[in-house]
């Protein structure tokens, strides 16, 4: 479910960025958005806590 939501958000924001900022910078904006999202929430958009196996 996380990759589907992430792909939709990324696609919409990339199209908005290409319309308002520049079409040439839209891929740079998309890459920066992915890096920022992984920095803020490394477990993913709908990440679940994983229990420790003993």
mmCIF file of the N, C-alpha and C atoms, coordinates in Angstrom:
data_MODEL
# 
_entry.id   MODEL 
# 
loop_
_atom_site.group_PDB 
_atom_site.id 
_atom_site.type_symbol 
_atom_site.label_atom_id 
_atom_site.label_alt_id 
_atom_site.label_comp_id 
_atom_site.label_asym_id 
_atom_site.label_entity_id 
_atom_site.label_seq_id 
_atom_site.pdbx_PDB_ins_code 
_atom_site.Cartn_x 
_atom_site.Cartn_y 
_atom_site.Cartn_z 
_atom_site.occupancy 
_atom_site.B_iso_or_equiv 
_atom_site.pdbx_formal_charge 
_atom_site.auth_seq_id 
_atom_site.auth_comp_id 
_atom_site.auth_asym_id 
_atom_site.auth_atom_id 
_atom_site.pdbx_PDB_model_num 
ATOM 1   N N  . UNK A 1 1  ? 0.819  -1.196  0.000   1.00 0.00 ? 1  UNK A N  1 
ATOM 2   C CA . UNK A 1 1  ? 0.000  0.000   0.000   1.00 0.00 ? 1  UNK A CA 1 
ATOM 3   C C  . UNK A 1 1  ? 0.868  1.267   0.000   1.00 0.00 ? 1  UNK A C  1 
ATOM 4   N N  . UNK A 1 2  ? 2.008  1.215   0.689   1.00 0.00 ? 2  UNK A N  1 
ATOM 5   C CA . UNK A 1 2  ? 2.884  2.387   0.768   1.00 0.00 ? 2  UNK A CA 1 
ATOM 6   C C  . UNK A 1 2  ? 3.432  2.839   -0.577  1.00 0.00 ? 2  UNK A C  1 
ATOM 7   N N  . UNK A 1 3  ? 3.931  1.904   -1.424  1.00 0.00 ? 3  UNK A N  1 
ATOM 8   C CA . UNK A 1 3  ? 4.440  2.338   -2.726  1.00 0.00 ? 3  UNK A CA 1 
ATOM 9   C C  . UNK A 1 3  ? 3.368  2.942   -3.634  1.00 0.00 ? 3  UNK A C  1 
ATOM 10  N N  . UNK A 1 4  ? 2.145  2.472   -3.509  1.00 0.00 ? 4  UNK A N  1 
ATOM 11  C CA . UNK A 1 4  ? 1.059  3.029   -4.322  1.00 0.00 ? 4  UNK A CA 1 
ATOM 12  C C  . UNK A 1 4  ? 0.781  4.463   -3.904  1.00 0.00 ? 4  UNK A C  1 
ATOM 13  N N  . UNK A 1 5  ? 0.665  4.696   -2.610  1.00 0.00 ? 5  UNK A N  1 
ATOM 14  C CA . UNK A 1 5  ? 0.409  6.044   -2.103  1.00 0.00 ? 5  UNK A CA 1 
ATOM 15  C C  . UNK A 1 5  ? 1.590  6.964   -2.422  1.00 0.00 ? 5  UNK A C  1 
ATOM 16  N N  . UNK A 1 6  ? 2.804  6.458   -2.219  1.00 0.00 ? 6  UNK A N  1 
ATOM 17  C CA . UNK A 1 6  ? 3.990  7.255   -2.512  1.00 0.00 ? 6  UNK A CA 1 
ATOM 18  C C  . UNK A 1 6  ? 4.105  7.614   -3.983  1.00 0.00 ? 6  UNK A C  1 
ATOM 19  N N  . UNK A 1 7  ? 3.785  6.665   -4.855  1.00 0.00 ? 7  UNK A N  1 
ATOM 20  C CA . UNK A 1 7  ? 3.831  6.932   -6.293  1.00 0.00 ? 7  UNK A CA 1 
ATOM 21  C C  . UNK A 1 7  ? 2.816  7.974   -6.721  1.00 0.00 ? 7  UNK A C  1 
ATOM 22  N N  . UNK A 1 8  ? 1.624  7.893   -6.158  1.00 0.00 ? 8  UNK A N  1 
ATOM 23  C CA . UNK A 1 8  ? 0.601  8.892   -6.490  1.00 0.00 ? 8  UNK A CA 1 
ATOM 24  C C  . UNK A 1 8  ? 1.000  10.278  -6.001  1.00 0.00 ? 8  UNK A C  1 
ATOM 25  N N  . UNK A 1 9  ? 1.481  10.350  -4.779  1.00 0.00 ? 9  UNK A N  1 
ATOM 26  C CA . UNK A 1 9  ? 1.904  11.648  -4.233  1.00 0.00 ? 9  UNK A CA 1 
ATOM 27  C C  . UNK A 1 9  ? 3.063  12.218  -5.038  1.00 0.00 ? 9  UNK A C  1 
ATOM 28  N N  . UNK A 1 10 ? 4.032  11.376  -5.360  1.00 0.00 ? 10 UNK A N  1 
ATOM 29  C CA . UNK A 1 10 ? 5.191  11.824  -6.127  1.00 0.00 ? 10 UNK A CA 1 
ATOM 30  C C  . UNK A 1 10 ? 4.783  12.303  -7.522  1.00 0.00 ? 10 UNK A C  1 
ATOM 31  N N  . UNK A 1 11 ? 3.905  11.577  -8.180  1.00 0.00 ? 11 UNK A N  1 
ATOM 32  C CA . UNK A 1 11 ? 3.456  11.973  -9.510  1.00 0.00 ? 11 UNK A CA 1 
ATOM 33  C C  . UNK A 1 11 ? 2.719  13.300  -9.515  1.00 0.00 ? 11 UNK A C  1 
ATOM 34  N N  . UNK A 1 12 ? 1.823  13.473  -8.552  1.00 0.00 ? 12 UNK A N  1 
ATOM 35  C CA . UNK A 1 12 ? 1.062  14.726  -8.474  1.00 0.00 ? 12 UNK A CA 1 
ATOM 36  C C  . UNK A 1 12 ? 1.980  15.898  -8.165  1.00 0.00 ? 12 UNK A C  1 
ATOM 37  N N  . UNK A 1 13 ? 2.864  15.728  -7.181  1.00 0.00 ? 13 UNK A N  1 
ATOM 38  C CA . UNK A 1 13 ? 3.759  16.829  -6.821  1.00 0.00 ? 13 UNK A CA 1 
ATOM 39  C C  . UNK A 1 13 ? 4.773  17.146  -7.919  1.00 0.00 ? 13 UNK A C  1 
ATOM 40  N N  . UNK A 1 14 ? 5.198  16.128  -8.666  1.00 0.00 ? 14 UNK A N  1 
ATOM 41  C CA . UNK A 1 14 ? 6.120  16.381  -9.775  1.00 0.00 ? 14 UNK A CA 1 
ATOM 42  C C  . UNK A 1 14 ? 5.438  17.170  -10.889 1.00 0.00 ? 14 UNK A C  1 
ATOM 43  N N  . UNK A 1 15 ? 4.180  16.857  -11.168 1.00 0.00 ? 15 UNK A N  1 
ATOM 44  C CA . UNK A 1 15 ? 3.446  17.617  -12.183 1.00 0.00 ? 15 UNK A CA 1 
ATOM 45  C C  . UNK A 1 15 ? 3.166  19.041  -11.732 1.00 0.00 ? 15 UNK A C  1 
ATOM 46  N N  . UNK A 1 16 ? 2.866  19.223  -10.465 1.00 0.00 ? 16 UNK A N  1 
ATOM 47  C CA . UNK A 1 16 ? 2.657  20.579  -9.946  1.00 0.00 ? 16 UNK A CA 1 
ATOM 48  C C  . UNK A 1 16 ? 3.957  21.375  -10.021 1.00 0.00 ? 16 UNK A C  1 
ATOM 49  N N  . UNK A 1 17 ? 5.062  20.739  -9.666  1.00 0.00 ? 17 UNK A N  1 
ATOM 50  C CA . UNK A 1 17 ? 6.361  21.425  -9.712  1.00 0.00 ? 17 UNK A CA 1 
ATOM 51  C C  . UNK A 1 17 ? 6.730  21.794  -11.143 1.00 0.00 ? 17 UNK A C  1 
ATOM 52  N N  . UNK A 1 18 ? 6.437  20.912  -12.097 1.00 0.00 ? 18 UNK A N  1 
ATOM 53  C CA . UNK A 1 18 ? 6.782  21.234  -13.486 1.00 0.00 ? 18 UNK A CA 1 
ATOM 54  C C  . UNK A 1 18 ? 5.909  22.361  -14.024 1.00 0.00 ? 18 UNK A C  1 
ATOM 55  N N  . UNK A 1 19 ? 4.719  22.510  -13.490 1.00 0.00 ? 19 UNK A N  1 
ATOM 56  C CA . UNK A 1 19 ? 3.845  23.591  -13.931 1.00 0.00 ? 19 UNK A CA 1 
ATOM 57  C C  . UNK A 1 19 ? 4.205  24.933  -13.326 1.00 0.00 ? 19 UNK A C  1 
ATOM 58  N N  . UNK A 1 20 ? 4.582  24.937  -12.065 1.00 0.00 ? 20 UNK A N  1 
ATOM 59  C CA . UNK A 1 20 ? 4.859  26.197  -11.379 1.00 0.00 ? 20 UNK A CA 1 
ATOM 60  C C  . UNK A 1 20 ? 6.328  26.600  -11.408 1.00 0.00 ? 20 UNK A C  1 
ATOM 61  N N  . UNK A 1 21 ? 7.223  25.635  -11.277 1.00 0.00 ? 21 UNK A N  1 
ATOM 62  C CA . UNK A 1 21 ? 8.641  25.970  -11.181 1.00 0.00 ? 21 UNK A CA 1 
ATOM 63  C C  . UNK A 1 21 ? 9.289  25.889  -12.561 1.00 0.00 ? 21 UNK A C  1 
ATOM 64  N N  . UNK A 1 22 ? 9.566  24.674  -13.015 1.00 0.00 ? 22 UNK A N  1 
ATOM 65  C CA . UNK A 1 22 ? 10.200 24.467  -14.303 1.00 0.00 ? 22 UNK A CA 1 
ATOM 66  C C  . UNK A 1 22 ? 10.099 22.993  -14.658 1.00 0.00 ? 22 UNK A C  1 
ATOM 67  N N  . UNK A 1 23 ? 9.881  22.709  -15.915 1.00 0.00 ? 23 UNK A N  1 
ATOM 68  C CA . UNK A 1 23 ? 9.791  21.319  -16.350 1.00 0.00 ? 23 UNK A CA 1 
ATOM 69  C C  . UNK A 1 23 ? 11.150 20.642  -16.276 1.00 0.00 ? 23 UNK A C  1 
ATOM 70  N N  . UNK A 1 24 ? 12.205 21.408  -16.420 1.00 0.00 ? 24 UNK A N  1 
ATOM 71  C CA . UNK A 1 24 ? 13.554 20.842  -16.361 1.00 0.00 ? 24 UNK A CA 1 
ATOM 72  C C  . UNK A 1 24 ? 13.959 20.477  -14.936 1.00 0.00 ? 24 UNK A C  1 
ATOM 73  N N  . UNK A 1 25 ? 13.402 21.147  -13.949 1.00 0.00 ? 25 UNK A N  1 
ATOM 74  C CA . UNK A 1 25 ? 13.756 20.882  -12.563 1.00 0.00 ? 25 UNK A CA 1 
ATOM 75  C C  . UNK A 1 25 ? 12.807 19.891  -11.889 1.00 0.00 ? 25 UNK A C  1 
ATOM 76  N N  . UNK A 1 26 ? 11.824 19.369  -12.606 1.00 0.00 ? 26 UNK A N  1 
ATOM 77  C CA . UNK A 1 26 ? 10.840 18.496  -11.972 1.00 0.00 ? 26 UNK A CA 1 
ATOM 78  C C  . UNK A 1 26 ? 11.457 17.178  -11.513 1.00 0.00 ? 26 UNK A C  1 
ATOM 79  N N  . UNK A 1 27 ? 12.406 16.626  -12.270 1.00 0.00 ? 27 UNK A N  1 
ATOM 80  C CA . UNK A 1 27 ? 13.043 15.386  -11.841 1.00 0.00 ? 27 UNK A CA 1 
ATOM 81  C C  . UNK A 1 27 ? 13.948 15.622  -10.632 1.00 0.00 ? 27 UNK A C  1 
ATOM 82  N N  . UNK A 1 28 ? 14.586 16.776  -10.576 1.00 0.00 ? 28 UNK A N  1 
ATOM 83  C CA . UNK A 1 28 ? 15.395 17.127  -9.409  1.00 0.00 ? 28 UNK A CA 1 
ATOM 84  C C  . UNK A 1 28 ? 14.507 17.293  -8.181  1.00 0.00 ? 28 UNK A C  1 
ATOM 85  N N  . UNK A 1 29 ? 13.358 17.909  -8.368  1.00 0.00 ? 29 UNK A N  1 
ATOM 86  C CA . UNK A 1 29 ? 12.398 18.080  -7.291  1.00 0.00 ? 29 UNK A CA 1 
ATOM 87  C C  . UNK A 1 29 ? 11.897 16.721  -6.797  1.00 0.00 ? 29 UNK A C  1 
ATOM 88  N N  . UNK A 1 30 ? 11.634 15.805  -7.711  1.00 0.00 ? 30 UNK A N  1 
ATOM 89  C CA . UNK A 1 30 ? 11.163 14.471  -7.334  1.00 0.00 ? 30 UNK A CA 1 
ATOM 90  C C  . UNK A 1 30 ? 12.231 13.722  -6.540  1.00 0.00 ? 30 UNK A C  1 
ATOM 91  N N  . UNK A 1 31 ? 13.478 13.802  -6.970  1.00 0.00 ? 31 UNK A N  1 
ATOM 92  C CA . UNK A 1 31 ? 14.559 13.143  -6.255  1.00 0.00 ? 31 UNK A CA 1 
ATOM 93  C C  . UNK A 1 31 ? 14.733 13.733  -4.863  1.00 0.00 ? 31 UNK A C  1 
ATOM 94  N N  . UNK A 1 32 ? 14.672 15.047  -4.756  1.00 0.00 ? 32 UNK A N  1 
ATOM 95  C CA . UNK A 1 32 ? 14.800 15.703  -3.456  1.00 0.00 ? 32 UNK A CA 1 
ATOM 96  C C  . UNK A 1 32 ? 13.643 15.315  -2.540  1.00 0.00 ? 32 UNK A C  1 
ATOM 97  N N  . UNK A 1 33 ? 12.456 15.185  -3.092  1.00 0.00 ? 33 UNK A N  1 
ATOM 98  C CA . UNK A 1 33 ? 11.296 14.792  -2.300  1.00 0.00 ? 33 UNK A CA 1 
ATOM 99  C C  . UNK A 1 33 ? 11.461 13.371  -1.753  1.00 0.00 ? 33 UNK A C  1 
ATOM 100 N N  . UNK A 1 34 ? 11.994 12.467  -2.561  1.00 0.00 ? 34 UNK A N  1 
ATOM 101 C CA . UNK A 1 34 ? 12.225 11.097  -2.106  1.00 0.00 ? 34 UNK A CA 1 
ATOM 102 C C  . UNK A 1 34 ? 13.269 11.069  -0.990  1.00 0.00 ? 34 UNK A C  1 
ATOM 103 N N  . UNK A 1 35 ? 14.348 11.825  -1.151  1.00 0.00 ? 35 UNK A N  1 
ATOM 104 C CA . UNK A 1 35 ? 15.402 11.862  -0.135  1.00 0.00 ? 35 UNK A CA 1 
ATOM 105 C C  . UNK A 1 35 ? 14.864 12.440  1.172   1.00 0.00 ? 35 UNK A C  1 
ATOM 106 N N  . UNK A 1 36 ? 14.092 13.504  1.089   1.00 0.00 ? 36 UNK A N  1 
ATOM 107 C CA . UNK A 1 36 ? 13.536 14.131  2.291   1.00 0.00 ? 36 UNK A CA 1 
ATOM 108 C C  . UNK A 1 36 ? 12.564 13.179  2.985   1.00 0.00 ? 36 UNK A C  1 
ATOM 109 N N  . UNK A 1 37 ? 11.732 12.490  2.209   1.00 0.00 ? 37 UNK A N  1 
ATOM 110 C CA . UNK A 1 37 ? 10.770 11.566  2.805   1.00 0.00 ? 37 UNK A CA 1 
ATOM 111 C C  . UNK A 1 37 ? 11.474 10.402  3.498   1.00 0.00 ? 37 UNK A C  1 
ATOM 112 N N  . UNK A 1 38 ? 12.540 9.884   2.905   1.00 0.00 ? 38 UNK A N  1 
ATOM 113 C CA . UNK A 1 38 ? 13.282 8.800   3.538   1.00 0.00 ? 38 UNK A CA 1 
ATOM 114 C C  . UNK A 1 38 ? 14.035 9.276   4.771   1.00 0.00 ? 38 UNK A C  1 
ATOM 115 N N  . UNK A 1 39 ? 14.431 10.522  4.789   1.00 0.00 ? 39 UNK A N  1 
ATOM 116 C CA . UNK A 1 39 ? 15.114 11.069  5.947   1.00 0.00 ? 39 UNK A CA 1 
ATOM 117 C C  . UNK A 1 39 ? 14.136 11.271  7.109   1.00 0.00 ? 39 UNK A C  1 
ATOM 118 N N  . UNK A 1 40 ? 12.928 11.751  6.799   1.00 0.00 ? 40 UNK A N  1 
ATOM 119 C CA . UNK A 1 40 ? 11.926 12.013  7.830   1.00 0.00 ? 40 UNK A CA 1 
ATOM 120 C C  . UNK A 1 40 ? 11.289 10.718  8.326   1.00 0.00 ? 40 UNK A C  1 
ATOM 121 N N  . UNK A 1 41 ? 10.914 9.847   7.421   1.00 0.00 ? 41 UNK A N  1 
ATOM 122 C CA . UNK A 1 41 ? 10.179 8.636   7.780   1.00 0.00 ? 41 UNK A CA 1 
ATOM 123 C C  . UNK A 1 41 ? 10.803 7.435   7.087   1.00 0.00 ? 41 UNK A C  1 
ATOM 124 N N  . UNK A 1 42 ? 11.891 6.887   7.634   1.00 0.00 ? 42 UNK A N  1 
ATOM 125 C CA . UNK A 1 42 ? 12.608 5.799   6.965   1.00 0.00 ? 42 UNK A CA 1 
ATOM 126 C C  . UNK A 1 42 ? 11.850 4.470   6.914   1.00 0.00 ? 42 UNK A C  1 
ATOM 127 N N  . UNK A 1 43 ? 10.814 4.302   7.735   1.00 0.00 ? 43 UNK A N  1 
ATOM 128 C CA . UNK A 1 43 ? 10.052 3.057   7.705   1.00 0.00 ? 43 UNK A CA 1 
ATOM 129 C C  . UNK A 1 43 ? 9.011  3.046   6.598   1.00 0.00 ? 43 UNK A C  1 
ATOM 130 N N  . UNK A 1 44 ? 8.834  4.148   5.899   1.00 0.00 ? 44 UNK A N  1 
ATOM 131 C CA . UNK A 1 44 ? 7.869  4.221   4.822   1.00 0.00 ? 44 UNK A CA 1 
ATOM 132 C C  . UNK A 1 44 ? 6.645  5.023   5.235   1.00 0.00 ? 44 UNK A C  1 
ATOM 133 N N  . UNK A 1 45 ? 5.761  5.243   4.284   1.00 0.00 ? 45 UNK A N  1 
ATOM 134 C CA . UNK A 1 45 ? 4.567  6.044   4.562   1.00 0.00 ? 45 UNK A CA 1 
ATOM 135 C C  . UNK A 1 45 ? 3.606  5.334   5.498   1.00 0.00 ? 45 UNK A C  1 
ATOM 136 N N  . UNK A 1 46 ? 3.431  4.041   5.297   1.00 0.00 ? 46 UNK A N  1 
ATOM 137 C CA . UNK A 1 46 ? 2.520  3.264   6.146   1.00 0.00 ? 46 UNK A CA 1 
ATOM 138 C C  . UNK A 1 46 ? 3.302  2.168   6.865   1.00 0.00 ? 46 UNK A C  1 
ATOM 139 N N  . UNK A 1 47 ? 4.508  2.503   7.300   1.00 0.00 ? 47 UNK A N  1 
ATOM 140 C CA . UNK A 1 47 ? 5.390  1.538   7.940   1.00 0.00 ? 47 UNK A CA 1 
ATOM 141 C C  . UNK A 1 47 ? 4.819  0.993   9.240   1.00 0.00 ? 47 UNK A C  1 
ATOM 142 N N  . UNK A 1 48 ? 5.108  -0.236  9.500   1.00 0.00 ? 48 UNK A N  1 
ATOM 143 C CA . UNK A 1 48 ? 4.659  -0.883  10.717  1.00 0.00 ? 48 UNK A CA 1 
ATOM 144 C C  . UNK A 1 48 ? 5.874  -1.200  11.580  1.00 0.00 ? 48 UNK A C  1 
ATOM 145 N N  . UNK A 1 49 ? 5.671  -1.173  12.879  1.00 0.00 ? 49 UNK A N  1 
ATOM 146 C CA . UNK A 1 49 ? 6.756  -1.525  13.781  1.00 0.00 ? 49 UNK A CA 1 
ATOM 147 C C  . UNK A 1 49 ? 6.965  -3.037  13.722  1.00 0.00 ? 49 UNK A C  1 
ATOM 148 N N  . UNK A 1 50 ? 8.208  -3.418  13.661  1.00 0.00 ? 50 UNK A N  1 
ATOM 149 C CA . UNK A 1 50 ? 8.559  -4.823  13.585  1.00 0.00 ? 50 UNK A CA 1 
ATOM 150 C C  . UNK A 1 50 ? 9.065  -5.270  14.945  1.00 0.00 ? 50 UNK A C  1 
ATOM 151 N N  . UNK A 1 51 ? 8.489  -6.336  15.448  1.00 0.00 ? 51 UNK A N  1 
ATOM 152 C CA . UNK A 1 51 ? 8.921  -6.858  16.726  1.00 0.00 ? 51 UNK A CA 1 
ATOM 153 C C  . UNK A 1 51 ? 10.250 -7.572  16.610  1.00 0.00 ? 51 UNK A C  1 
ATOM 154 N N  . UNK A 1 52 ? 10.986 -7.612  17.696  1.00 0.00 ? 52 UNK A N  1 
ATOM 155 C CA . UNK A 1 52 ? 12.285 -8.272  17.699  1.00 0.00 ? 52 UNK A CA 1 
ATOM 156 C C  . UNK A 1 52 ? 12.096 -9.770  17.882  1.00 0.00 ? 52 UNK A C  1 
ATOM 157 N N  . UNK A 1 53 ? 12.787 -10.559 17.091  1.00 0.00 ? 53 UNK A N  1 
ATOM 158 C CA . UNK A 1 53 ? 12.775 -12.000 17.250  1.00 0.00 ? 53 UNK A CA 1 
ATOM 159 C C  . UNK A 1 53 ? 13.874 -12.380 18.225  1.00 0.00 ? 53 UNK A C  1 
ATOM 160 N N  . UNK A 1 54 ? 13.532 -13.271 19.103  1.00 0.00 ? 54 UNK A N  1 
ATOM 161 C CA . UNK A 1 54 ? 14.520 -13.702 20.110  1.00 0.00 ? 54 UNK A CA 1 
ATOM 162 C C  . UNK A 1 54 ? 14.892 -15.141 19.853  1.00 0.00 ? 54 UNK A C  1 
# 
